Amino acid sequence: MTKIDEFQTQGKGGKKSTYSSVEIKNTRKDNPGRAYKVLVDDLVGMKFDQNGNPDFSEVREYIEEKGGVFHEGSIDEDSVLEAGKIHFFYQPDLSRIDEILPQTDKGQYDALIAAATFFPKESVFNEGGVRIGAGTGNMGSASWGRAGGEGGVAPLMNTPSFNSRATAQMVFKALLKTSPDLNVAMLHQLVIEKNFDTGKQLKDFPTEKIEGKRIGIVGYGNIGREVAKIAQVFNMKVVVHEALPNHQKWIESEGLIYAHSIEEAAKGSDFITIHTGLGSPDLNTGKFANEGIIGENVLNLLNDGAVVINYDRGELIDAQALDSALSSGKVRYAAIDADIFKNPDNGDITGPMAPYIELEKHHSGKMELLPHAAADTEHISRVEGAKQAVDQIFSAIRFKKVINLKGDLPEGYTDEGATTVDGVGKVTPNRLFELLRNDNFLKNMRKIAEEVNAIWGELESTQNPDRRKELIERYGSKLILASNTYASSMESAGLKGPYSE
């Protein structure tokens, strides 16, 4: 039961709900005589326990604290599950469709939590699904509500932002391996051999910095925005394309250049990085909306010798077009992070990484291939994302409330809006409301704002250059200090970025 003052929240379709100063109690809408079953695929912990296995103990304990039941392995047909409970079945080794379908094609599980594993449309989950991470391209089940009402009866959700910073940092790790292009290993060797004179030989090792270079960022979601923030720190020229036109004002408000198309973002760029996700799949063709969006027309607009980074989904790039660009020198380096699957019986490789492996044979030294590892670099982010997914499943099953909805809202559910890690992604009405509870924060922010406004007002009110000089000498330090304090306070409070309108 929660007591709140009057405020407004805004749901997926723009519908606003006003709550007054009353106590709101969640009403259970699940069936108390039923045992609900949730399949948990993919790892929920990234560090190893004392037996050398990925540690899932924190998530297990969290489920049990919430009143759920944690099981290792699949459903035992002979066991009797306790009614009124939500049972989570942890099977992180499921990966191939021929393993998944026998357990999911008849609705054996009510809901799903997954990270990277692809689930086909034939998999049935009638109570909901959560993708740990951003996007939902791997959640192919026809059970989910889809944009346009093409889907099923269950809500589809995700946990954006938990791995956003980790992925963005990996993007820059790839970028910095190629630029600056200083041969550090050779210089190191010459130094330890005492075979270098800085004054005489350093001129033989020129290097090109990334400051001032143009980076095209395709997609302004949580990861794309974090990449843009890092690029700004390096004083790069940051150009961002986002398909949703209402993002332009927010992109420009953060000092970034808005591109109206992918081609505009690519034109004249020294680097291009993609963060759109796969988009929704066409249930008839199986093709995703964003497949191949980086094709020949986009790559040809880059500066000669550009670097392409795709730490999102392998299918976003037309592999044949990348092959041509690497051959011509239009692209000098490509870093790709994508899923790869190996058939244990015959060793055959499938998944979006497969075509890049063939490309690398012809472009050795020009490519870096990772097995979709960029987002899975930190134990804490994976655990916290899994915990949020558990919360979302509890909310959807027990109360028919959906958090971080993707696609259409199925009948019988309410949209509770979005949530992200503070400082990552959009600023939400709920985040603003949380801050309204802190009177000291409000007083301090108002005091700083009034101080800044007063000084600017004084400067604007006089046209006399001598008077303005006098005011700057008197108040210049205070103006910059207060402005810095206000900006840093907004950012630390998680109030910098696009607003969830």
C-alpha positions in Angstrom: 0.0 0.0 0.0 1.5 3.3 -1.0 0.5 6.9 -0.1 1.3 9.5 -2.8 0.4 13.2 -3.4 -1.4 14.3 -6.5 0.7 13.9 -9.7 0.3 12.7 -13.3 1.9 9.8 -15.1 1.8 9.2 -18.8 1.4 5.8 -20.4 2.5 4.4 -23.7 -0.3 5.9 -25.8 -0.1 9.4 -24.2 -3.0 8.7 -21.9 -2.5 10.6 -18.6 -3.8 9.3 -15.2 -4.1 11.6 -12.2 -3.7 10.3 -8.7 -4.6 12.3 -5.6 -3.4 12.1 -2.1 -4.9 8.7 -1.3 -3.6 5.3 -0.4 -3.4 3.1 -3.4 -3.5 -0.7 -2.9 -2.6 -3.2 -5.5 -5.4 -5.6 -6.1 -4.4 -9.2 -6.9 -5.8 -10.3 -10.2 -4.1 -13.7 -10.5 -5.7 -17.0 -9.8 -4.8 -18.1 -6.2 -5.6 -21.7 -7.0 -3.0 -21.8 -9.8 0.7 -22.3 -9.9 2.3 -20.0 -12.5 5.4 -21.1 -14.3 8.1 -18.8 -15.7 11.0 -19.9 -17.9 14.3 -18.1 -17.1 16.6 -18.5 -20.1 20.2 -17.1 -20.3 22.4 -16.2 -17.4 21.3 -14.1 -14.5 24.8 -13.7 -13.0 28.1 -13.1 -14.6 30.6 -14.1 -11.9 31.6 -17.6 -10.9 30.8 -19.4 -7.7 33.1 -21.6 -5.7 32.3 -24.5 -8.1 33.3 -22.5 -11.2 29.7 -22.0 -12.3 28.0 -18.7 -13.1 26.5 -17.5 -9.8 22.7 -17.1 -9.8 22.3 -17.0 -6.0 21.4 -13.3 -5.7 18.5 -13.6 -8.2 17.3 -16.9 -6.5 17.3 -15.2 -3.1 15.5 -12.2 -4.6 12.8 -14.4 -6.0 12.3 -16.3 -2.7 12.2 -13.0 -0.8 9.3 -11.9 -3.0 7.4 -15.2 -2.3 8.3 -16.9 -5.5 9.9 -20.4 -5.9 13.2 -20.9 -7.7 13.8 -24.2 -9.6 17.0 -25.3 -11.4 16.1 -27.1 -14.6 12.9 -27.8 -16.5 9.4 -28.6 -15.2 9.2 -32.1 -13.6 5.9 -33.5 -14.9 5.6 -35.7 -11.8 6.1 -32.9 -9.2 3.2 -30.9 -7.7 3.8 -27.2 -7.7 2.5 -25.0 -4.9 -0.6 -23.1 -5.9 -0.7 -19.3 -5.6 3.0 -19.1 -6.2 5.0 -18.0 -9.2 7.6 -20.7 -10.0 10.8 -19.7 -11.9 12.6 -22.5 -13.8 16.2 -21.6 -14.6 17.6 -23.1 -17.8 20.5 -20.9 -19.0 21.7 -23.5 -21.4 18.7 -23.5 -23.7 19.8 -21.8 -26.9 18.7 -23.6 -30.1 15.2 -23.7 -31.5 15.1 -27.5 -31.5 15.8 -27.4 -27.7 13.3 -24.6 -27.0 10.2 -25.6 -28.9 9.6 -29.0 -27.2 9.4 -27.1 -23.9 7.4 -24.0 -25.1 5.2 -24.9 -28.0 2.1 -25.8 -26.0 2.2 -23.1 -23.3 4.1 -25.2 -20.8 5.4 -22.0 -19.3 3.2 -19.0 -18.6 5.9 -16.4 -18.9 9.5 -15.9 -20.1 12.6 -14.0 -19.0 15.4 -14.1 -21.5 18.5 -12.0 -22.5 20.0 -13.0 -25.8 18.4 -16.4 -26.8 16.0 -16.1 -29.7 12.5 -17.5 -29.1 10.5 -18.3 -32.2 6.9 -17.4 -32.9 5.7 -20.9 -32.1 6.8 -20.5 -28.4 3.7 -19.8 -26.3 3.8 -17.6 -23.1 0.3 -16.3 -22.3 1.2 -14.2 -19.2 4.1 -12.1 -20.5 7.7 -11.9 -21.3 10.7 -9.7 -20.3 13.9 -9.3 -22.2 16.9 -8.5 -19.9 18.4 -5.5 -21.7 17.4 -3.1 -24.3 15.4 -4.0 -27.4 13.3 -7.2 -27.8 14.5 -8.5 -31.2 15.1 -12.0 -29.8 11.6 -12.2 -28.4 9.9 -13.6 -31.5 6.9 -15.4 -29.8 3.5 -14.6 -31.4 2.1 -14.4 -27.8 3.1 -10.8 -27.4 1.0 -7.7 -28.1 2.6 -6.0 -31.2 2.3 -2.6 -32.7 -0.8 -2.5 -34.8 -2.5 -5.2 -32.8 -0.9 -8.0 -34.8 0.2 -10.0 -31.7 -1.2 -12.0 -28.9 -2.6 -11.7 -25.4 0.5 -11.2 -23.4 2.6 -8.1 -22.6 6.2 -7.8 -23.8 8.6 -5.8 -21.7 12.3 -5.2 -21.4 14.8 -3.8 -18.8 16.6 -1.0 -20.7 19.6 0.9 -19.3 21.2 -1.7 -17.0 23.9 -2.6 -19.5 23.8 0.6 -21.5 26.9 2.2 -20.0 28.8 -1.1 -20.2 28.0 -1.5 -23.9 28.8 2.1 -24.7 32.2 1.7 -23.0 32.9 -1.4 -25.1 32.0 0.6 -28.2 34.7 3.1 -27.3 37.1 0.4 -26.4 36.8 -0.8 -30.0 37.1 2.7 -31.4 40.2 3.5 -29.3 41.9 0.3 -30.6 42.0 1.9 -34.0 42.3 5.6 -33.2 44.6 7.1 -32.2 46.6 4.9 -34.5 49.9 5.1 -32.6 51.9 1.8 -32.6 52.1 1.6 -28.9 53.5 -2.0 -28.9 56.5 -1.0 -31.1 57.2 2.1 -29.1 57.1 0.1 -25.9 59.6 -2.4 -27.3 62.0 0.3 -28.4 61.8 1.9 -25.0 62.6 -1.3 -23.0 65.4 -2.0 -25.5 66.8 1.5 -24.7 66.7 2.1 -28.4 64.8 5.4 -28.6 65.6 9.1 -28.5 62.5 11.2 -28.1 64.1 14.3 -29.6 65.3 12.6 -32.7 62.9 9.7 -33.4 59.4 10.8 -32.2 58.8 12.6 -35.4 58.8 9.2 -37.2 55.7 8.2 -35.3 52.9 10.7 -36.1 49.5 9.9 -34.8 46.0 11.1 -35.5 43.7 11.9 -32.6 39.9 11.4 -32.4 39.3 15.0 -31.2 37.4 16.8 -33.9 36.5 13.6 -35.8 33.0 13.1 -36.8 31.1 10.1 -35.4 27.7 9.1 -36.7 25.4 7.5 -34.2 22.4 5.7 -35.5 19.8 5.4 -32.7 19.3 7.6 -29.7 18.1 5.0 -27.2 19.9 4.4 -23.9 23.0 3.0 -25.5 23.2 5.4 -28.3 22.9 8.3 -25.9 25.6 6.9 -23.6 28.0 6.6 -26.7 27.2 10.2 -27.6 28.1 11.4 -24.1 31.5 9.7 -24.2 32.1 11.1 -27.6 31.5 14.6 -26.4 34.1 14.1 -23.6 36.6 13.4 -26.4 35.5 16.6 -28.2 34.3 14.7 -31.2 31.7 16.1 -33.7 28.7 14.0 -32.7 25.9 13.5 -35.2 22.9 11.5 -34.2 20.0 10.0 -36.2 16.9 8.9 -34.5 13.9 7.7 -36.5 11.4 9.3 -34.2 11.2 13.0 -35.2 10.3 14.3 -31.7 13.8 13.4 -30.5 15.4 16.3 -32.5 14.8 18.9 -29.9 16.2 16.7 -27.2 19.3 15.7 -29.3 20.0 19.3 -30.0 19.4 20.3 -26.4 22.4 18.1 -25.4 24.7 19.8 -27.8 24.5 17.1 -30.5 23.9 17.4 -34.2 20.6 16.0 -35.4 20.6 14.0 -38.7 17.3 13.5 -40.4 18.4 10.2 -42.0 20.9 7.4 -41.6 22.6 8.7 -44.8 22.9 12.2 -43.3 24.5 10.7 -40.2 27.0 8.7 -42.3 27.9 11.4 -44.7 31.5 12.6 -44.0 31.7 10.5 -40.8 35.0 9.0 -39.7 33.2 6.5 -37.4 29.7 5.1 -37.5 28.1 3.0 -34.7 24.6 1.5 -34.7 22.2 1.3 -31.8 18.7 0.8 -33.1 17.9 -2.8 -32.2 16.4 -5.2 -34.7 12.9 -3.7 -34.5 9.8 -5.7 -34.8 9.8 -8.9 -36.8 7.4 -9.5 -39.6 5.6 -12.6 -38.4 5.0 -13.7 -42.1 8.6 -13.3 -43.4 10.5 -13.5 -40.2 12.6 -10.5 -41.2 13.2 -7.7 -38.7 12.4 -4.1 -39.5 16.0 -2.9 -39.2 17.8 -5.7 -41.0 20.4 -4.4 -43.4 19.8 -0.7 -42.6 23.6 -0.2 -43.0 24.0 -1.0 -46.6 26.1 0.1 -49.6 24.4 3.5 -49.9 25.2 4.3 -46.3 28.8 2.9 -46.2 29.7 4.8 -49.4 28.9 8.1 -47.7 31.5 7.6 -45.0 34.9 9.2 -45.2 37.6 7.0 -46.8 39.2 4.8 -44.1 36.2 5.0 -41.8 35.6 2.6 -38.9 32.3 0.7 -38.5 31.2 -0.5 -35.1 28.1 -2.7 -34.6 27.8 -3.8 -31.0 24.0 -4.1 -31.4 22.8 -6.9 -33.7 24.7 -8.5 -36.5 21.8 -8.3 -38.9 21.8 -4.5 -39.0 24.6 -4.5 -41.5 24.5 -5.8 -45.0 27.5 -8.1 -44.9 28.0 -8.1 -48.6 28.1 -4.3 -48.7 30.6 -4.3 -45.8 32.8 -6.8 -47.8 32.9 -4.3 -50.7 33.7 -1.4 -48.4 36.5 -3.2 -46.7 38.0 -4.2 -50.1 37.9 -0.7 -51.5 39.3 0.9 -48.4 36.2 3.0 -47.7 36.1 1.1 -44.4 39.4 0.3 -42.8 38.2 -1.5 -39.8 34.9 -3.1 -38.6 34.1 -4.3 -35.1 31.1 -6.6 -34.8 29.5 -8.1 -31.8 26.8 -10.7 -32.6 25.4 -14.1 -31.5 27.0 -17.2 -32.7 25.6 -20.8 -32.2 27.3 -24.1 -32.7 25.6 -27.3 -33.5 27.1 -29.9 -31.1 26.5 -32.7 -33.5 28.2 -31.5 -36.6 29.9 -28.3 -35.6 27.9 -26.1 -38.0 27.8 -22.4 -37.1 24.6 -20.4 -37.3 23.4 -17.1 -36.1 24.0 -13.5 -37.2 27.8 -13.8 -36.7 28.1 -16.5 -39.4 28.5 -14.2 -42.5 31.1 -12.1 -40.7 33.3 -15.1 -40.1 33.5 -15.7 -43.9 34.3 -12.0 -44.4 37.1 -12.1 -41.9 38.9 -14.7 -44.0 39.3 -12.1 -46.7 40.0 -9.1 -44.4 42.3 -10.4 -41.7 43.5 -7.6 -39.5 40.6 -5.4 -40.5 37.9 -7.0 -38.4 37.3 -7.8 -34.7 34.5 -10.3 -34.0 32.9 -10.8 -30.6 30.2 -13.4 -29.7 27.7 -10.8 -28.4 29.8 -10.2 -25.3 29.8 -6.3 -25.2 26.7 -6.0 -23.0 27.7 -8.8 -20.6 30.8 -7.3 -19.1 29.6 -6.7 -15.5 28.0 -9.0 -13.0 26.1 -6.3 -11.2 24.3 -5.0 -14.3 23.1 -8.5 -15.3 21.9 -9.3 -11.7 20.1 -6.0 -11.3 18.5 -6.3 -14.8 17.3 -9.8 -13.8 15.9 -8.6 -10.6 13.9 -5.9 -12.4 12.6 -8.6 -14.8 11.4 -10.6 -11.9 9.6 -7.6 -10.5 8.0 -7.0 -13.9 6.8 -10.6 -14.1 5.3 -10.4 -10.6 3.5 -7.2 -11.5 2.2 -8.5 -14.8 0.9 -11.8 -13.4 -0.4 -10.7 -10.1 -1.7 -7.2 -10.8 -1.9 -7.0 -14.6 0.4 -4.0 -14.5 3.0 -3.6 -17.2 6.4 -1.8 -16.8 8.5 -0.9 -19.8 5.9 -2.0 -22.3 7.1 -2.9 -25.9 4.5 -3.0 -28.6 0.7 -2.8 -27.9 -0.9 -3.1 -24.5 -2.9 -6.3 -24.4 -6.5 -6.2 -23.1 -6.9 -6.4 -19.4 -3.5 -4.8 -18.5 -2.6 -1.3 -17.4 0.5 0.6 -18.6 2.6 1.7 -15.6 5.1 3.6 -17.8 8.9 3.2 -18.1 11.7 3.0 -15.7 15.5 3.1 -16.2 18.6 3.5 -14.2 19.0 7.1 -13.0 20.9 9.2 -15.5 20.4 6.6 -18.3 17.7 7.1 -20.9 14.6 9.3 -20.6 13.7 11.4 -17.7 10.3 10.1 -16.6 7.4 11.8 -14.8 7.9 9.3 -12.0 11.5 10.4 -11.5 10.4 14.0 -11.2 7.7 13.0 -8.7 10.3 11.2 -6.6 12.4 14.4 -6.4 9.3 16.4 -5.3 9.4 14.6 -2.0 12.8 16.1 -1.2 12.2 19.7 0.0 15.9 20.4 0.4 16.5 19.5 -3.2 13.7 21.8 -4.4 14.9 24.7 -2.3 18.5 24.3 -3.4 17.7 24.1 -7.1 15.4 27.2 -6.9 18.1 29.1 -5.0 20.7 28.3 -7.6 18.4 29.1 -10.5 17.4 32.4 -9.0 21.0 33.4 -8.5 21.9 32.6 -12.1 18.8 34.4 -13.4 19.5 37.5 -11.3 23.0 37.9 -12.7 21.9 37.3 -16.3 19.1 39.8 -15.7 21.5 42.4 -14.5 23.8 41.9 -17.5 20.8 42.1 -19.9 19.3 45.2 -18.3 22.3 47.4 -19.2 23.7 48.2 -22.6 26.7 50.1 -21.2 29.9 48.1 -21.9 31.7 49.5 -18.8 28.8 48.6 -16.6 28.7 45.1 -18.0 32.5 44.8 -17.4 32.0 45.9 -13.9 29.2 43.3 -13.3 31.3 40.5 -14.8 34.3 41.4 -12.5 31.9 41.4 -9.5 29.7 38.4 -10.4 31.5 36.4 -13.1 32.9 33.8 -10.8 29.6 33.4 -8.9 27.7 33.1 -12.3 29.9 30.3 -13.6 30.0 28.5 -10.2 26.3 28.6 -9.8 25.7 27.5 -13.4 28.1 24.5 -13.0 26.4 23.6 -9.8 23.0 23.7 -11.3 24.1 21.6 -14.4 25.9 18.9 -12.2 22.9 18.8 -9.8 20.5 18.1 -12.6 22.7 15.4 -14.0 23.4 13.7 -10.7 19.6 13.7 -10.0 19.0 11.9 -13.3 17.3 14.9 -14.9 19.5 15.3 -17.9 18.3 13.9 -21.2 15.2 13.5 -23.2 11.9 13.6 -21.4 9.3 10.9 -21.6 6.5 12.8 -23.3 
